[in-house]
């Protein structure tokens, strides 16, 4: 059983060209897949379809063997939106993180245990009694992520997760994702170095279609491919290429 199976998935808005045009892709449980591409490539749209927020025009879509139904509650799917302040709805951070677990009929003790475990993992214990609207955008992103993790989803979808994060929290997020061995991850990001560090597979999405699918370092080191789709080769891969291609200098006796 695949974690995600999309078959000939098509979505568009009235009067416009399709945002997704016959996308077929599958993810196995435990895979960590980065979705890269220029603005408007359909990355967020793909996520909205997987979550059941939007309905495809045509094609099939299953998550863990069950057809995705628009508007259905699927607690095994968790998504952190790019604009995370849209996800924060409660007066305090503590209440916001507890909101999801409370709505899947957990006991008060179980809810408290989940809140404690997730805030410790993301390092935001000091924010628990703060109001979400008082936080920085980076802090809000961490709170939204913590609230999703408290639901213990099997599929975790992150849309531009490092946006607004400082280097300390970015590194913490990378370490935390590395420890999440059982989760299937879908990550859309313009932070290509982050994708290299966290994903074992990458899809390049553009013009409504999957343009490349493979090992992140292989796909993202192809300068012609990246340039053709409005992207740049990550600096770390460029540095590796220069090191490997530099001519060896033989020692001279004089």
ChimeraX commands (.cxc) that place a marker at each C-alpha (Angstrom):
marker #1 position 0.00,0.00,0.00 radius 0.5
marker #1 position 1.39,3.35,-1.04 radius 0.5
marker #1 position 1.35,6.34,1.28 radius 0.5
marker #1 position 0.24,8.60,-1.58 radius 0.5
marker #1 position -0.91,7.56,-5.04 radius 0.5
marker #1 position -1.97,10.20,-7.55 radius 0.5
marker #1 position -3.05,9.06,-11.00 radius 0.5
marker #1 position -3.52,11.50,-13.89 radius 0.5
marker #1 position -4.40,14.25,-11.43 radius 0.5
marker #1 position -5.72,17.44,-13.03 radius 0.5
marker #1 position -6.80,20.69,-11.42 radius 0.5
marker #1 position -7.44,24.17,-12.74 radius 0.5
marker #1 position -9.43,27.33,-12.22 radius 0.5
marker #1 position -12.25,28.43,-14.56 radius 0.5
marker #1 position -10.92,30.15,-17.64 radius 0.5
marker #1 position -7.27,29.37,-16.88 radius 0.5
marker #1 position -4.74,26.77,-17.90 radius 0.5
marker #1 position -4.54,23.70,-15.64 radius 0.5
marker #1 position -2.42,24.19,-12.54 radius 0.5
marker #1 position -1.87,20.44,-12.49 radius 0.5
marker #1 position -2.12,18.62,-15.79 radius 0.5
marker #1 position -2.19,14.84,-15.57 radius 0.5
marker #1 position 0.18,14.40,-12.62 radius 0.5
marker #1 position 0.92,10.79,-11.76 radius 0.5
marker #1 position 3.14,10.14,-8.76 radius 0.5
marker #1 position 3.42,7.70,-5.87 radius 0.5
marker #1 position 5.09,7.84,-2.47 radius 0.5
marker #1 position 5.93,4.83,-0.35 radius 0.5
marker #1 position 5.51,4.89,3.45 radius 0.5
marker #1 position 8.52,6.52,5.08 radius 0.5
marker #1 position 9.68,8.35,1.97 radius 0.5
marker #1 position 10.86,11.95,2.29 radius 0.5
marker #1 position 10.01,13.75,-0.90 radius 0.5
marker #1 position 10.88,17.34,-1.73 radius 0.5
marker #1 position 8.70,19.20,-4.20 radius 0.5
marker #1 position 10.59,21.96,-6.00 radius 0.5
marker #1 position 9.68,24.30,-8.82 radius 0.5
marker #1 position 9.10,27.97,-9.61 radius 0.5
marker #1 position 6.31,30.04,-8.15 radius 0.5
marker #1 position 2.97,28.98,-9.59 radius 0.5
marker #1 position 4.17,25.48,-10.45 radius 0.5
marker #1 position 1.33,23.82,-8.53 radius 0.5
marker #1 position 3.17,22.66,-5.40 radius 0.5
marker #1 position 0.67,24.08,-2.92 radius 0.5
marker #1 position -2.23,22.99,-5.12 radius 0.5
marker #1 position -0.94,19.41,-5.03 radius 0.5
marker #1 position -0.81,19.60,-1.24 radius 0.5
marker #1 position -4.36,20.96,-1.04 radius 0.5
marker #1 position -5.61,18.06,-3.12 radius 0.5
marker #1 position -3.77,15.49,-0.99 radius 0.5
marker #1 position -5.29,17.03,2.15 radius 0.5
marker #1 position -8.78,17.06,0.65 radius 0.5
marker #1 position -9.07,20.85,0.85 radius 0.5
marker #1 position -9.54,21.10,-2.92 radius 0.5
marker #1 position -11.19,18.70,-5.34 radius 0.5
marker #1 position -9.45,17.55,-8.54 radius 0.5
marker #1 position -11.13,18.06,-11.89 radius 0.5
marker #1 position -10.14,14.54,-12.88 radius 0.5
marker #1 position -7.85,11.72,-11.88 radius 0.5
marker #1 position -7.51,9.50,-8.84 radius 0.5
marker #1 position -5.93,10.23,-5.47 radius 0.5
marker #1 position -5.44,7.86,-2.53 radius 0.5
marker #1 position -3.65,8.29,0.79 radius 0.5
marker #1 position -2.74,5.08,2.61 radius 0.5
marker #1 position -5.03,3.11,0.33 radius 0.5
marker #1 position -8.10,5.25,0.97 radius 0.5
marker #1 position -9.55,7.60,-1.64 radius 0.5
marker #1 position -9.24,11.24,-0.69 radius 0.5
marker #1 position -12.65,12.85,-0.25 radius 0.5
marker #1 position -12.91,16.62,-0.28 radius 0.5
marker #1 position -13.66,18.00,3.18 radius 0.5
marker #1 position -13.25,14.68,4.99 radius 0.5
marker #1 position -11.36,14.70,8.30 radius 0.5
marker #1 position -8.16,12.66,7.97 radius 0.5
marker #1 position -6.09,13.03,11.17 radius 0.5
marker #1 position -3.34,10.85,9.67 radius 0.5
marker #1 position -2.62,13.71,7.25 radius 0.5
marker #1 position -1.03,16.82,8.72 radius 0.5
marker #1 position -0.11,19.97,6.82 radius 0.5
marker #1 position 1.68,23.13,7.85 radius 0.5
marker #1 position 0.61,25.90,5.49 radius 0.5
marker #1 position 2.95,28.50,4.05 radius 0.5
marker #1 position 0.95,31.28,5.74 radius 0.5
marker #1 position 0.87,29.66,9.14 radius 0.5
marker #1 position -1.00,32.43,10.94 radius 0.5
marker #1 position -4.11,31.12,9.18 radius 0.5
marker #1 position -3.77,27.94,11.26 radius 0.5
marker #1 position -3.50,29.60,14.65 radius 0.5
marker #1 position -6.98,30.19,16.03 radius 0.5
marker #1 position -6.81,29.95,19.84 radius 0.5
marker #1 position -6.04,32.57,22.51 radius 0.5
marker #1 position -2.81,30.88,23.63 radius 0.5
marker #1 position -0.15,28.64,22.13 radius 0.5
marker #1 position -0.99,25.90,24.62 radius 0.5
marker #1 position -4.65,25.88,23.58 radius 0.5
marker #1 position -3.74,25.94,19.90 radius 0.5
marker #1 position -1.53,22.87,20.18 radius 0.5
marker #1 position -4.14,21.06,22.26 radius 0.5
marker #1 position -6.96,21.87,19.84 radius 0.5
marker #1 position -6.31,19.01,17.39 radius 0.5
marker #1 position -5.85,16.23,19.95 radius 0.5
marker #1 position -8.97,17.40,21.80 radius 0.5
marker #1 position -10.95,16.89,18.60 radius 0.5
marker #1 position -9.96,13.25,18.17 radius 0.5
marker #1 position -11.53,12.26,21.50 radius 0.5
marker #1 position -8.35,11.90,23.53 radius 0.5
marker #1 position -8.53,12.13,27.30 radius 0.5
marker #1 position -7.34,15.27,29.04 radius 0.5
marker #1 position -4.22,13.46,30.24 radius 0.5
marker #1 position -3.42,12.22,26.72 radius 0.5
marker #1 position -3.86,15.71,25.34 radius 0.5
marker #1 position -1.52,17.16,27.96 radius 0.5
marker #1 position 1.05,14.46,27.26 radius 0.5
marker #1 position 0.99,15.20,23.54 radius 0.5
marker #1 position 1.32,18.93,24.13 radius 0.5
marker #1 position 4.28,18.40,26.49 radius 0.5
marker #1 position 6.03,15.98,24.13 radius 0.5
marker #1 position 5.66,18.11,21.02 radius 0.5
marker #1 position 6.63,21.44,22.56 radius 0.5
marker #1 position 9.74,19.78,23.96 radius 0.5
marker #1 position 10.59,18.39,20.52 radius 0.5
marker #1 position 10.20,21.74,18.78 radius 0.5
marker #1 position 11.74,23.76,21.61 radius 0.5
marker #1 position 8.87,26.19,22.20 radius 0.5
marker #1 position 8.04,25.47,25.85 radius 0.5
marker #1 position 8.71,29.12,26.63 radius 0.5
marker #1 position 5.91,30.18,24.26 radius 0.5
marker #1 position 3.09,28.10,25.75 radius 0.5
marker #1 position 1.29,30.94,27.52 radius 0.5
marker #1 position 1.81,33.52,24.79 radius 0.5
marker #1 position -0.86,34.65,22.35 radius 0.5
marker #1 position -0.08,33.42,18.82 radius 0.5
marker #1 position -0.72,36.83,17.25 radius 0.5
marker #1 position 2.01,38.33,19.47 radius 0.5
marker #1 position 4.69,35.99,18.10 radius 0.5
marker #1 position 7.14,36.55,15.29 radius 0.5
marker #1 position 6.35,34.87,11.97 radius 0.5
marker #1 position 9.09,32.30,12.63 radius 0.5
marker #1 position 7.67,31.49,16.05 radius 0.5
marker #1 position 4.18,31.18,14.57 radius 0.5
marker #1 position 5.54,28.67,12.05 radius 0.5
marker #1 position 6.95,26.55,14.85 radius 0.5
marker #1 position 3.68,26.71,16.78 radius 0.5
marker #1 position 1.72,25.60,13.71 radius 0.5
marker #1 position 4.17,22.73,13.17 radius 0.5
marker #1 position 3.88,21.70,16.81 radius 0.5
marker #1 position 0.09,21.68,16.60 radius 0.5
marker #1 position 0.22,19.41,13.56 radius 0.5
marker #1 position 2.76,17.08,15.17 radius 0.5
marker #1 position 0.52,16.77,18.23 radius 0.5
marker #1 position -1.95,14.97,15.97 radius 0.5
marker #1 position 0.74,12.34,15.25 radius 0.5
marker #1 position 0.07,12.26,11.49 radius 0.5
marker #1 position 1.48,9.47,9.33 radius 0.5
marker #1 position 1.85,11.87,6.40 radius 0.5
marker #1 position 3.40,15.25,7.19 radius 0.5
marker #1 position 3.15,17.97,4.53 radius 0.5
marker #1 position 5.26,21.10,4.91 radius 0.5
marker #1 position 4.81,24.11,2.62 radius 0.5
marker #1 position 7.89,26.36,2.74 radius 0.5
marker #1 position 8.77,25.22,6.29 radius 0.5
marker #1 position 11.96,27.29,6.68 radius 0.5
marker #1 position 10.33,30.55,5.64 radius 0.5
marker #1 position 10.93,33.11,8.43 radius 0.5
marker #1 position 13.00,30.68,10.53 radius 0.5
marker #1 position 16.34,31.86,11.85 radius 0.5
marker #1 position 19.38,29.59,11.58 radius 0.5
marker #1 position 18.93,28.15,15.06 radius 0.5
marker #1 position 15.34,27.05,14.49 radius 0.5
marker #1 position 16.12,25.92,10.93 radius 0.5
marker #1 position 18.79,23.58,12.28 radius 0.5
marker #1 position 16.42,22.32,14.99 radius 0.5
marker #1 position 13.79,21.57,12.34 radius 0.5
marker #1 position 16.31,19.60,10.27 radius 0.5
marker #1 position 17.34,17.56,13.31 radius 0.5
marker #1 position 13.74,16.93,14.29 radius 0.5
marker #1 position 12.78,15.72,10.81 radius 0.5
marker #1 position 15.81,13.42,10.79 radius 0.5
marker #1 position 14.47,11.74,13.92 radius 0.5
marker #1 position 11.00,11.20,12.46 radius 0.5
marker #1 position 11.73,7.78,10.99 radius 0.5
marker #1 position 8.14,6.55,10.68 radius 0.5
marker #1 position 6.64,9.56,8.92 radius 0.5
marker #1 position 6.11,10.05,5.22 radius 0.5
marker #1 position 7.15,13.60,4.34 radius 0.5
marker #1 position 6.18,15.91,1.48 radius 0.5
marker #1 position 8.11,19.17,1.59 radius 0.5
marker #1 position 7.75,22.09,-0.82 radius 0.5
marker #1 position 10.54,24.60,-0.46 radius 0.5
marker #1 position 12.58,27.21,-2.31 radius 0.5
marker #1 position 15.28,26.49,0.29 radius 0.5
marker #1 position 17.00,23.87,-1.84 radius 0.5
marker #1 position 19.78,23.27,0.69 radius 0.5
marker #1 position 17.07,22.31,3.18 radius 0.5
marker #1 position 15.59,19.87,0.65 radius 0.5
marker #1 position 19.04,18.33,0.15 radius 0.5
marker #1 position 19.44,17.83,3.89 radius 0.5
marker #1 position 16.00,16.42,4.62 radius 0.5
marker #1 position 14.75,14.54,1.54 radius 0.5
marker #1 position 15.78,11.30,-0.14 radius 0.5
marker #1 position 13.82,12.03,-3.32 radius 0.5
marker #1 position 12.80,15.15,-5.19 radius 0.5
marker #1 position 10.09,15.99,-7.71 radius 0.5
marker #1 position 10.53,19.01,-9.96 radius 0.5
marker #1 position 7.08,20.36,-10.74 radius 0.5
marker #1 position 6.49,22.97,-13.44 radius 0.5
marker #1 position 3.85,23.84,-16.01 radius 0.5
marker #1 position 1.45,21.48,-14.31 radius 0.5
marker #1 position 3.61,18.39,-14.78 radius 0.5
marker #1 position 6.39,16.45,-13.06 radius 0.5
marker #1 position 9.50,17.44,-15.02 radius 0.5
marker #1 position 11.99,15.34,-13.03 radius 0.5
marker #1 position 11.88,12.70,-10.31 radius 0.5
marker #1 position 14.97,11.32,-8.65 radius 0.5
marker #1 position 17.72,11.60,-6.06 radius 0.5
marker #1 position 17.92,15.24,-4.91 radius 0.5
marker #1 position 21.62,15.69,-5.60 radius 0.5
marker #1 position 21.26,14.22,-9.08 radius 0.5
marker #1 position 18.25,16.31,-10.09 radius 0.5
marker #1 position 19.42,19.57,-8.54 radius 0.5
marker #1 position 22.97,19.36,-9.88 radius 0.5
marker #1 position 21.66,19.36,-13.46 radius 0.5
marker #1 position 22.23,23.04,-14.26 radius 0.5
marker #1 position 20.43,22.87,-17.60 radius 0.5
marker #1 position 17.35,21.30,-16.07 radius 0.5
marker #1 position 17.29,23.72,-13.15 radius 0.5
marker #1 position 17.76,26.80,-15.33 radius 0.5
marker #1 position 15.02,25.64,-17.72 radius 0.5
marker #1 position 12.57,25.71,-14.82 radius 0.5
marker #1 position 13.63,28.95,-13.16 radius 0.5
marker #1 position 15.80,27.39,-10.46 radius 0.5
marker #1 position 19.47,27.50,-9.53 radius 0.5
marker #1 position 21.81,24.69,-8.56 radius 0.5
marker #1 position 22.27,24.80,-4.75 radius 0.5
marker #1 position 25.57,26.32,-3.68 radius 0.5
marker #1 position 26.74,23.15,-1.93 radius 0.5
marker #1 position 26.33,21.12,-5.12 radius 0.5
marker #1 position 28.14,23.78,-7.15 radius 0.5
marker #1 position 31.00,23.67,-4.65 radius 0.5
marker #1 position 31.19,19.88,-4.92 radius 0.5
marker #1 position 31.21,20.08,-8.72 radius 0.5
marker #1 position 34.08,22.59,-8.69 radius 0.5
marker #1 position 36.11,20.47,-6.27 radius 0.5
marker #1 position 35.64,17.30,-8.32 radius 0.5
marker #1 position 36.30,19.00,-11.66 radius 0.5
marker #1 position 39.37,20.98,-10.59 radius 0.5
marker #1 position 42.54,19.64,-12.27 radius 0.5
marker #1 position 45.05,17.88,-10.06 radius 0.5
marker #1 position 48.38,19.68,-9.72 radius 0.5
marker #1 position 51.33,17.34,-9.73 radius 0.5
marker #1 position 54.23,18.12,-7.45 radius 0.5
marker #1 position 57.31,19.38,-9.29 radius 0.5
marker #1 position 60.90,18.53,-8.52 radius 0.5
marker #1 position 61.95,21.81,-10.10 radius 0.5
marker link #1:1,2 radius 0.2
marker link #1:2,3 radius 0.2
marker link #1:3,4 radius 0.2
marker link #1:4,5 radius 0.2
marker link #1:5,6 radius 0.2
marker link #1:6,7 radius 0.2
marker link #1:7,8 radius 0.2
marker link #1:8,9 radius 0.2
marker link #1:9,10 radius 0.2
marker link #1:10,11 radius 0.2
marker link #1:11,12 radius 0.2
marker link #1:12,13 radius 0.2
marker link #1:13,14 radius 0.2
marker link #1:14,15 radius 0.2
marker link #1:15,16 radius 0.2
marker link #1:16,17 radius 0.2
marker link #1:17,18 radius 0.2
marker link #1:18,19 radius 0.2
marker link #1:19,20 radius 0.2
marker link #1:20,21 radius 0.2
marker link #1:21,22 radius 0.2
marker link #1:22,23 radius 0.2
marker link #1:23,24 radius 0.2
marker link #1:24,25 radius 0.2
marker link #1:25,26 radius 0.2
marker link #1:26,27 radius 0.2
marker link #1:27,28 radius 0.2
marker link #1:28,29 radius 0.2
marker link #1:29,30 radius 0.2
marker link #1:30,31 radius 0.2
marker link #1:31,32 radius 0.2
marker link #1:32,33 radius 0.2
marker link #1:33,34 radius 0.2
marker link #1:34,35 radius 0.2
marker link #1:35,36 radius 0.2
marker link #1:36,37 radius 0.2
marker link #1:37,38 radius 0.2
marker link #1:38,39 radius 0.2
marker link #1:39,40 radius 0.2
marker link #1:40,41 radius 0.2
marker link #1:41,42 radius 0.2
marker link #1:42,43 radius 0.2
marker link #1:43,44 radius 0.2
marker link #1:44,45 radius 0.2
marker link #1:45,46 radius 0.2
marker link #1:46,47 radius 0.2
marker link #1:47,48 radius 0.2
marker link #1:48,49 radius 0.2
marker link #1:49,50 radius 0.2
marker link #1:50,51 radius 0.2
marker link #1:51,52 radius 0.2
marker link #1:52,53 radius 0.2
marker link #1:53,54 radius 0.2
marker link #1:54,55 radius 0.2
marker link #1:55,56 radius 0.2
marker link #1:56,57 radius 0.2
marker link #1:57,58 radius 0.2
marker link #1:58,59 radius 0.2
marker link #1:59,60 radius 0.2
marker link #1:60,61 radius 0.2
marker link #1:61,62 radius 0.2
marker link #1:62,63 radius 0.2
marker link #1:63,64 radius 0.2
marker link #1:64,65 radius 0.2
marker link #1:65,66 radius 0.2
marker link #1:66,67 radius 0.2
marker link #1:67,68 radius 0.2
marker link #1:68,69 radius 0.2
marker link #1:69,70 radius 0.2
marker link #1:70,71 radius 0.2
marker link #1:71,72 radius 0.2
marker link #1:72,73 radius 0.2
marker link #1:73,74 radius 0.2
marker link #1:74,75 radius 0.2
marker link #1:75,76 radius 0.2
marker link #1:76,77 radius 0.2
marker link #1:77,78 radius 0.2
marker link #1:78,79 radius 0.2
marker link #1:79,80 radius 0.2
marker link #1:80,81 radius 0.2
marker link #1:81,82 radius 0.2
marker link #1:82,83 radius 0.2
marker link #1:83,84 radius 0.2
marker link #1:84,85 radius 0.2
marker link #1:85,86 radius 0.2
marker link #1:86,87 radius 0.2
marker link #1:87,88 radius 0.2
marker link #1:88,89 radius 0.2
marker link #1:89,90 radius 0.2
marker link #1:90,91 radius 0.2
marker link #1:91,92 radius 0.2
marker link #1:92,93 radius 0.2
marker link #1:93,94 radius 0.2
marker link #1:94,95 radius 0.2
marker link #1:95,96 radius 0.2
marker link #1:96,97 radius 0.2
marker link #1:97,98 radius 0.2
marker link #1:98,99 radius 0.2
marker link #1:99,100 radius 0.2
marker link #1:100,101 radius 0.2
marker link #1:101,102 radius 0.2
marker link #1:102,103 radius 0.2
marker link #1:103,104 radius 0.2
marker link #1:104,105 radius 0.2
marker link #1:105,106 radius 0.2
marker link #1:106,107 radius 0.2
marker link #1:107,108 radius 0.2
marker link #1:108,109 radius 0.2
marker link #1:109,110 radius 0.2
marker link #1:110,111 radius 0.2
marker link #1:111,112 radius 0.2
marker link #1:112,113 radius 0.2
marker link #1:113,114 radius 0.2
marker link #1:114,115 radius 0.2
marker link #1:115,116 radius 0.2
marker link #1:116,117 radius 0.2
marker link #1:117,118 radius 0.2
marker link #1:118,119 radius 0.2
marker link #1:119,120 radius 0.2
marker link #1:120,121 radius 0.2
marker link #1:121,122 radius 0.2
marker link #1:122,123 radius 0.2
marker link #1:123,124 radius 0.2
marker link #1:124,125 radius 0.2
marker link #1:125,126 radius 0.2
marker link #1:126,127 radius 0.2
marker link #1:127,128 radius 0.2
marker link #1:128,129 radius 0.2
marker link #1:129,130 radius 0.2
marker link #1:130,131 radius 0.2
marker link #1:131,132 radius 0.2
marker link #1:132,133 radius 0.2
marker link #1:133,134 radius 0.2
marker link #1:134,135 radius 0.2
marker link #1:135,136 radius 0.2
marker link #1:136,137 radius 0.2
marker link #1:137,138 radius 0.2
marker link #1:138,139 radius 0.2
marker link #1:139,140 radius 0.2
marker link #1:140,141 radius 0.2
marker link #1:141,142 radius 0.2
marker link #1:142,143 radius 0.2
marker link #1:143,144 radius 0.2
marker link #1:144,145 radius 0.2
marker link #1:145,146 radius 0.2
marker link #1:146,147 radius 0.2
marker link #1:147,148 radius 0.2
marker link #1:148,149 radius 0.2
marker link #1:149,150 radius 0.2
marker link #1:150,151 radius 0.2
marker link #1:151,152 radius 0.2
marker link #1:152,153 radius 0.2
marker link #1:153,154 radius 0.2
marker link #1:154,155 radius 0.2
marker link #1:155,156 radius 0.2
marker link #1:156,157 radius 0.2
marker link #1:157,158 radius 0.2
marker link #1:158,159 radius 0.2
marker link #1:159,160 radius 0.2
marker link #1:160,161 radius 0.2
marker link #1:161,162 radius 0.2
marker link #1:162,163 radius 0.2
marker link #1:163,164 radius 0.2
marker link #1:164,165 radius 0.2
marker link #1:165,166 radius 0.2
marker link #1:166,167 radius 0.2
marker link #1:167,168 radius 0.2
marker link #1:168,169 radius 0.2
marker link #1:169,170 radius 0.2
marker link #1:170,171 radius 0.2
marker link #1:171,172 radius 0.2
marker link #1:172,173 radius 0.2
marker link #1:173,174 radius 0.2
marker link #1:174,175 radius 0.2
marker link #1:175,176 radius 0.2
marker link #1:176,177 radius 0.2
marker link #1:177,178 radius 0.2
marker link #1:178,179 radius 0.2
marker link #1:179,180 radius 0.2
marker link #1:180,181 radius 0.2
marker link #1:181,182 radius 0.2
marker link #1:182,183 radius 0.2
marker link #1:183,184 radius 0.2
marker link #1:184,185 radius 0.2
marker link #1:185,186 radius 0.2
marker link #1:186,187 radius 0.2
marker link #1:187,188 radius 0.2
marker link #1:188,189 radius 0.2
marker link #1:189,190 radius 0.2
marker link #1:190,191 radius 0.2
marker link #1:191,192 radius 0.2
marker link #1:192,193 radius 0.2
marker link #1:193,194 radius 0.2
marker link #1:194,195 radius 0.2
marker link #1:195,196 radius 0.2
marker link #1:196,197 radius 0.2
marker link #1:197,198 radius 0.2
marker link #1:198,199 radius 0.2
marker link #1:199,200 radius 0.2
marker link #1:200,201 radius 0.2
marker link #1:201,202 radius 0.2
marker link #1:202,203 radius 0.2
marker link #1:203,204 radius 0.2
marker link #1:204,205 radius 0.2
marker link #1:205,206 radius 0.2
marker link #1:206,207 radius 0.2
marker link #1:207,208 radius 0.2
marker link #1:208,209 radius 0.2
marker link #1:209,210 radius 0.2
marker link #1:210,211 radius 0.2
marker link #1:211,212 radius 0.2
marker link #1:212,213 radius 0.2
marker link #1:213,214 radius 0.2
marker link #1:214,215 radius 0.2
marker link #1:215,216 radius 0.2
marker link #1:216,217 radius 0.2
marker link #1:217,218 radius 0.2
marker link #1:218,219 radius 0.2
marker link #1:219,220 radius 0.2
marker link #1:220,221 radius 0.2
marker link #1:221,222 radius 0.2
marker link #1:222,223 radius 0.2
marker link #1:223,224 radius 0.2
marker link #1:224,225 radius 0.2
marker link #1:225,226 radius 0.2
marker link #1:226,227 radius 0.2
marker link #1:227,228 radius 0.2
marker link #1:228,229 radius 0.2
marker link #1:229,230 radius 0.2
marker link #1:230,231 radius 0.2
marker link #1:231,232 radius 0.2
marker link #1:232,233 radius 0.2
marker link #1:233,234 radius 0.2
marker link #1:234,235 radius 0.2
marker link #1:235,236 radius 0.2
marker link #1:236,237 radius 0.2
marker link #1:237,238 radius 0.2
marker link #1:238,239 radius 0.2
marker link #1:239,240 radius 0.2
marker link #1:240,241 radius 0.2
marker link #1:241,242 radius 0.2
marker link #1:242,243 radius 0.2
marker link #1:243,244 radius 0.2
marker link #1:244,245 radius 0.2
marker link #1:245,246 radius 0.2
marker link #1:246,247 radius 0.2
marker link #1:247,248 radius 0.2
marker link #1:248,249 radius 0.2
marker link #1:249,250 radius 0.2
marker link #1:250,251 radius 0.2
marker link #1:251,252 radius 0.2
marker link #1:252,253 radius 0.2
marker link #1:253,254 radius 0.2
view
